[in-house]
Amino acid sequence: MTKKRIADLLKEEVEKTNETEQTPAKIASQTQSDSESPSATEQKSTETARTKKRTSKTVATTATAKKAAVNSSTKALEKKLAELETALKKAQTQITGLQEDIETHQTRIFELKDELSASQKATADKVEELTKATAELETAKDTIRKITAAQAEAAEKTEEPKQQVIHGADLATNRNTLSLRNRPRSYKTIPEYAIQRGEHNSMLSDDDIGWVD
């Protein structure tokens, strides 16, 4: 019993010694842990600040990029809108010109229609006049044919007068009568005795001219 008691006492002493040795180590470890706690907190705060800064920078960069993209898209849309407005004005100008050309052509078409109507009317009048003239000409031809036929028929029915036979003595008498009628008043007739009858030689004889052999 005494031996057991002594053994227990020795065991308790050993345990106390072990506890005494462990207590400073625990205290040192706790002290070290306490001394290291502010550094870890500061490090965590620094890392958090850096993370926030990086996040802010990333957000700012993203916002700037989005803004630049929006500005670029807006400028592109404005440029496209200006081009469309220019094309629209050009198309409107062309449409106005085409409308003016259409009005001009329509006016010219109306004028040509009026000229065509007037020309057709004039042609119809000329054709009518020509038809009347042709009818009058045919009537005149028929009248001429009828008159010619009547004259020919009348000429056939009329007897031709007999031609009177003129003898030589009558012809000489008629000539003398005509010559007497045509003589002037101052003309004197030659006596009958002065007229030599028969053949008369107009050549002079040798005796008449005094020719002597």
Buried (B, 14 or more C-beta within 10 A) or exposed (E): EEEEEEEEEEEEEEEEEEEEEEEEEEEEEEEEEEEEEEEEEEEEEEEEEEEEEEEEEEEEEEEEEEEEEEEEEEEEEEEEEEEEEEEEEEEEEEEEEEEEEEEEEEEEEEEEEEEEEEEEEEEEEEEEEEEEEEEEEEEEEEEEEEEEEEEEEEEEEEEEEEEEEEEEEEEEEEEEEEEEEEEEEEEEEEEEEEEEEEEEEEEEEEEEEEEEE
